[in-house]
Amino acid sequence: MSLSYKDSGVDIDAGARLVEEIKPFVKATFNKHVLSDIGGFAGGFELPSDYKNPVLFGATDGVGTKLKLAIEAKKFDTVGIDLVAMCVNDLICSFAEPLFFLDYYATAKLEVEEAKEVIKGIAKGCEEAECALIGGETAEMPGMYKEGDFDLAGFAVGIAEKEILQNRPSLQEGDLLIALPSSGIHSNGYSLVRKLFFEKLGMDLDAEFEGKRLIDVLLEPTRIYVKTFKKLQSHIKALAHITGGGIIENLPRVLPQNLDAYIEKKSIKTLPIFDFIAKYVDEEEMYKTFNMGVGMILIVDEKNAQEVLAQSDAYVIGTLKKGNGRVVLA
């Protein structure tokens, strides 16, 4: 009796086919700083020469149970964008511009066409974030995952000028809190979303919601804020990416201990999907779980606010006042 690796559930040939399939859109993310080609043991990237004292930042994240919806709907073209967004949006909160990205795709059995769509989305996200997709890993692990399941992890590296980091202006009472709208639920709170829509309410993936299919609304990819940051960074004092924990938990991460963030709830432009969920979930839980329509919060000196508002779709939601590092929803 003779066994092969394929007999155990691992198809090396499928992995090789996937590499060939993804080459065109991965290469589309390359720039002059990429030193390696697809298929090597590691990705090489030359640091830009216009930094005096460059500092590197790294960020890693996943997409969470939003993946379950993508798998159930057999819709794989958006979760790769989510993966990139969750990493690069964290990087810019440290005033780091994304340089390159790597992904990890783990599955029970590699379905080449499905994986191709996922990685195509990752490449699309990288183009939007203006960073290169210089490497990745596809792991086929029967017995570790259920058939049909897969998981994603992303890793992004960014760069900042050390002098700029050291000389950033401090936050002051009277600074304005400016919201950048989210594109939807983004990539947090999906365990609650799935329980509400499909267990409690028994809704169908193809149900109509605000003129769209429900699944398309729920899988709307996370907005990438990199280009907006690059355009506005000289006017921004601090940024907070509103992910798991919502505004309540994420905004304090950039606040000093002597200031509170006062936010007027009525000024937040919530999206219809949150208005619907709020019929079944307490308001406090909503603000602790979801972004509520606010994907990123900028803290800006009042004198720079008009410039920021004029160059983006941002809007004012509050101000900083004396306090002890809390968020106050008024």
Phi and psi in degrees as a GROMACS rama.xvg file:
@    title "Ramachandran Plot"
@    xaxis  label "Phi"
@    yaxis  label "Psi"
@TYPE xy
-125.502  128.483  SER-2
-106.777  148.199  LEU-3
-117.516  165.818  SER-4
-59.394  -36.5862  TYR-5
-64.2449  -34.0812  LYS-6
-61.9853  -28.1991  ASP-7
-84.9555  -5.51835  SER-8
110.039  3.30731  GLY-9
-110.515  121.103  VAL-10
-109.181  97.6885  ASP-11
-63.535  -35.6007  ILE-12
-63.5791  -35.6023  ASP-13
-63.7147  -40.3566  ALA-14
-61.8677  -40.667  GLY-15
-66.0924  -38.5929  ALA-16
-64.296  -39.6765  ARG-17
-61.3411  -43.2145  LEU-18
-57.183  -43.7897  VAL-19
-66.0395  -38.7019  GLU-20
-66.4952  -34.884  GLU-21
-89.5295  -9.84128  ILE-22
-53.2012  -45.0359  LYS-23
-61.3587  -45.9467  PRO-24
-82.2244  -21.1157  PHE-25
-69.7964  -44.0447  VAL-26
-63.338  -25.9414  LYS-27
-65.5103  -18.0781  ALA-28
-88.7922  -10.3782  THR-29
-69.8083  148.538  PHE-30
-131.421  -173.666  ASN-31
-64.7637  -14.9826  LYS-32
-88.4961  -11.3178  HIS-33
-75.628  126.638  VAL-34
-106.053  -6.08179  LEU-35
-124.556  164.56  SER-36
-104.871  174.437  ASP-37
-72.1539  136.52  ILE-38
104.117  -1.72827  GLY-39
-78.6242  -178.602  GLY-40
-81.1851  -20.9986  PHE-41
-154.326  157.541  ALA-42
-96.8524  134.808  GLY-43
-105.802  141.861  GLY-44
-146.717  123.842  PHE-45
-83.8544  130.101  GLU-46
-65.0397  138.452  LEU-47
-57.5735  143.608  PRO-48
-86.3581  -5.937  SER-49
-92.0093  19.4168  ASP-50
-107.71  132.836  TYR-51
-76.2544  -51.7754  LYS-52
-132.366  78.8752  ASN-53
-69.5539  142.53  PRO-54
-122.381  133.64  VAL-55
-98.3027  143.594  LEU-56
-125.107  146.05  PHE-57
-124.321  147.267  GLY-58
-143.31  144.69  ALA-59
-138.868  147.802  THR-60
-166.45  176.977  ASP-61
-132.302  -162.869  GLY-62
-114.51  -14.5359  VAL-63
71.7937  -155.463  GLY-64
-76.3984  2.31257  THR-65
-58.868  -27.8419  LYS-66
-61.3177  -35.3729  LEU-67
-60.5438  -39.5339  LYS-68
-65.655  -41.8309  LEU-69
-61.4745  -40.6337  ALA-70
-67.7837  -44.0829  ILE-71
-65.0065  -36.0835  GLU-72
-86.9822  -7.50107  ALA-73
54.8896  41.3498  LYS-74
-122.77  106.464  LYS-75
-115.71  8.47316  PHE-76
-88.3744  -4.59317  ASP-77
-115.782  -26.2668  THR-78
-67.0152  -24.55  VAL-79
-66.3428  -36.5012  GLY-80
-63.714  -43.1208  ILE-81
-54.9872  -44.8176  ASP-82
-58.8606  -46.9139  LEU-83
-64.552  -45.7934  VAL-84
-57.6063  -43.8894  ALA-85
-63.374  -29.0893  MET-86
-85.5211  -50.7013  CYS-87
-71.1051  -31.2444  VAL-88
-65.942  -29.404  ASN-89
-71.0772  -39.4663  ASP-90
-59.4714  -44.5893  LEU-91
-68.3574  -19.3516  ILE-92
-68.5145  -16.4881  CYS-93
-100.448  12.4411  SER-94
61.4494  33.0436  PHE-95
-106.876  130.292  ALA-96
-86.5599  128.863  GLU-97
-60.1971  136.371  PRO-98
-103.745  -54.8727  LEU-99
-149.653  165.763  PHE-100
-137.518  147.815  PHE-101
-133.715  150.22  LEU-102
-128.126  157.357  ASP-103
-130.331  122.455  TYR-104
-120.647  114.436  TYR-105
-118.782  135.921  ALA-106
-150.15  164.09  THR-107
-73.5312  -47.1238  ALA-108
-139.982  126.626  LYS-109
-72.6421  115.135  LEU-110
-100.491  107.903  GLU-111
-58.041  -45.5687  VAL-112
-66.6419  -38.7398  GLU-113
-65.5129  -47.1289  GLU-114
-62.924  -37.0488  ALA-115
-60.5077  -43.603  LYS-116
-64.3713  -40.3276  GLU-117
-61.9625  -49.3779  VAL-118
-70.4566  -31.1021  ILE-119
-60.9671  -38.9805  LYS-120
-65.8054  -39.4941  GLY-121
-60.1185  -45.1472  ILE-122
-62.869  -39.5834  ALA-123
-63.175  -41.9155  LYS-124
-62.8376  -39.7969  GLY-125
-64.4845  -39.551  CYS-126
-63.2963  -41.2185  GLU-127
-65.3831  -35.1758  GLU-128
-86.5861  -1.03665  ALA-129
55.8923  46.6718  GLU-130
-133.657  160.851  CYS-131
-94.7565  138.728  ALA-132
-90.8668  98.0031  LEU-133
-101.813  -0.849634  ILE-134
-177.254  167.416  GLY-135
-172.799  172.723  GLY-136
-141.357  133.033  GLU-137
-114.597  120.057  THR-138
-116.097  124.681  ALA-139
-103.281  114.487  GLU-140
-132.882  78.1851  MET-141
-62.8135  138.394  PRO-142
95.9466  -27.4636  GLY-143
-87.048  -38.3173  MET-144
-118.706  153.227  TYR-145
-71.0464  152.368  LYS-146
-60.0526  132.01  GLU-147
95.2183  -17.4512  GLY-148
-86.3503  154.174  ASP-149
-152.323  165.235  PHE-150
-135.927  156.376  ASP-151
-128.719  143.906  LEU-152
-137.111  144.374  ALA-153
-126.327  152.537  GLY-154
-139.284  122.752  PHE-155
-124.652  144.166  ALA-156
-121.909  133.974  VAL-157
-128.087  172.088  GLY-158
-132.886  144.607  ILE-159
-141.696  158.403  ALA-160
-86.4168  124.124  GLU-161
-58.7077  -39.9277  LYS-162
-63.321  -38.1097  GLU-163
-66.0363  -40.5863  ILE-164
-63.0661  -40.7788  LEU-165
-73.1705  -24.4241  GLN-166
-110.279  19.5697  ASN-167
-66.2143  137.811  ARG-168
-65.3001  145.203  PRO-169
-76.8256  154.699  SER-170
-75.2437  142.053  LEU-171
-132.173  154.855  GLN-172
-57.2491  135.353  GLU-173
98.436  -14.6168  GLY-174
-60.6747  147.154  ASP-175
-95.199  146.62  LEU-176
-99.206  118.422  LEU-177
-119.258  127.42  ILE-178
-93.9683  136.703  ALA-179
-101.425  125.213  LEU-180
-61.7105  148.357  PRO-181
-85.2708  164.921  SER-182
-90.9719  -7.391  SER-183
162.725  -145.174  GLY-184
-71.4985  -16.7988  ILE-185
63.1143  -123.816  HIS-186
-132.721  33.8189  SER-187
-137.166  147.005  ASN-188
88.7216  12.3033  GLY-189
-75.9458  -19.5475  TYR-190
-65.8204  -40.593  SER-191
-69.4289  -42.583  LEU-192
-57.9446  -47.768  VAL-193
-64.9521  -40.1817  ARG-194
-64.8574  -42.046  LYS-195
-68.9269  -56.6627  LEU-196
-70.0755  -39.7047  PHE-197
-107.607  -24.6079  PHE-198
-95.3285  -53.4078  GLU-199
-73.8999  -48.1272  LYS-200
-93.4379  -15.2871  LEU-201
62.5848  32.3888  GLY-202
-77.6982  158.564  MET-203
-97.1592  149.269  ASP-204
-57.2824  -33.0438  LEU-205
-92.528  6.95762  ASP-206
-59.8797  149.639  ALA-207
-82.5751  135.724  GLU-208
-139.689  114.591  PHE-209
51.9667  41.2032  GLU-210
81.9559  3.30429  GLY-211
-125.371  166.87  LYS-212
-69.7918  139.485  ARG-213
-55.2814  -43.2663  LEU-214
-63.3287  -33.6449  ILE-215
-69.0468  -35.6514  ASP-216
-66.6416  -44.4382  VAL-217
-71.0397  -28.8663  LEU-218
-97.4505  9.06314  LEU-219
-52.5828  124.403  GLU-220
-69.8413  152.671  PRO-221
-60.4291  133.892  THR-222
-69.6519  137.987  ARG-223
-100.502  125.315  ILE-224
-103.869  11.1486  TYR-225
-61.01  -48.8251  VAL-226
-63.9703  -38.4234  LYS-227
-63.4784  -42.8032  THR-228
-60.5717  -46.7539  PHE-229
-59.9105  -36.6998  LYS-230
-72.1373  -33.6455  LYS-231
-110.024  -3.14123  LEU-232
-58.1226  -30.2545  GLN-233
-69.4488  -15.1038  SER-234
-103.361  -0.360146  HIS-235
-105.403  135.077  ILE-236
-89.7159  -38.0471  LYS-237
-158.806  158.199  ALA-238
-135.04  147.537  LEU-239
-131.936  123.545  ALA-240
-82.278  122.103  HIS-241
-91.7473  96.5081  ILE-242
-117.206  -142.206  THR-243
-57.9658  130.556  GLY-244
101.722  -12.0024  GLY-245
63.1795  -162.86  GLY-246
-62.2515  -37.6466  ILE-247
-56.6415  -41.7297  ILE-248
-97.7617  -26.6866  GLU-249
-87.5526  -38.1337  ASN-250
-63.8156  -38.4545  LEU-251
-61.3312  -17.316  PRO-252
-65.7126  -18.5384  ARG-253
-115.135  5.80605  VAL-254
-92.8691  142.313  LEU-255
-74.7331  166.466  PRO-256
-71.4098  -11.6879  GLN-257
-104.246  8.32492  ASN-258
-131.997  143.561  LEU-259
-109.543  151.643  ASP-260
-100.447  110.618  ALA-261
-93.5225  119.693  TYR-262
-120.786  131.591  ILE-263
-87.6936  110.997  GLU-264
-57.8422  -36.3284  LYS-265
-67.2761  -17.7275  LYS-266
-84.6346  -13.4693  SER-267
-76.4917  126.657  ILE-268
-87.2349  83.4676  LYS-269
-68.34  153.097  THR-270
-92.177  156.122  LEU-271
-53.8104  -34.5853  PRO-272
-63.5798  -35.8263  ILE-273
-75.1282  -35.5849  PHE-274
-60.8954  -38.2684  ASP-275
-69.04  -48.0302  PHE-276
-60.8017  -35.7859  ILE-277
-63.7153  -15.5089  ALA-278
-68.7254  -19.5922  LYS-279
-121.646  -7.57923  TYR-280
-126.494  134.81  VAL-281
-59.0426  148.472  ASP-282
-57.8064  -43.6601  GLU-283
-59.5459  -41.468  GLU-284
-67.0177  -36.7835  GLU-285
-58.9397  -48.4805  MET-286
-71.7512  -20.9378  TYR-287
-86.4608  -16.9608  LYS-288
-109.73  -41.5113  THR-289
-113.586  164.316  PHE-290
-79.7678  -13.0109  ASN-291
60.9245  20.9256  MET-292
99.7331  -0.284292  GLY-293
-115.343  109.597  VAL-294
-87.4227  -29.0874  GLY-295
-149.171  140.245  MET-296
-115.615  127.289  ILE-297
-101.253  139.866  LEU-298
-107.824  121.475  ILE-299
-133.841  140.075  VAL-300
-61.291  139.216  ASP-301
-54.6498  -33.797  GLU-302
-69.4008  -19.4761  LYS-303
-100.287  -2.90889  ASN-304
-61.8615  -44.4123  ALA-305
-61.8719  -37.2606  GLN-306
-64.6326  -43.2993  GLU-307
-64.095  -44.7494  VAL-308
-66.3532  -34.963  LEU-309
-71.5992  -26.7866  ALA-310
-101.436  10.0183  GLN-311
-154.107  -178.794  SER-312
-96.5986  24.8144  ASP-313
-76.6077  163.295  ALA-314
-152.741  154.945  TYR-315
-79.4281  133.996  VAL-316
-123.459  -5.86737  ILE-317
174.159  -165.034  GLY-318
-150.24  164.486  THR-319
-92.5132  137.124  LEU-320
-134.84  163.536  LYS-321
-58.3467  140.597  LYS-322
179.329  -141.841  GLY-323
-142.244  37.7126  ASN-324
86.4964  21.8345  GLY-325
-103.884  166.008  ARG-326
-102.705  128.834  VAL-327
-116.119  116.418  VAL-328
-94.1155  112.786  LEU-329
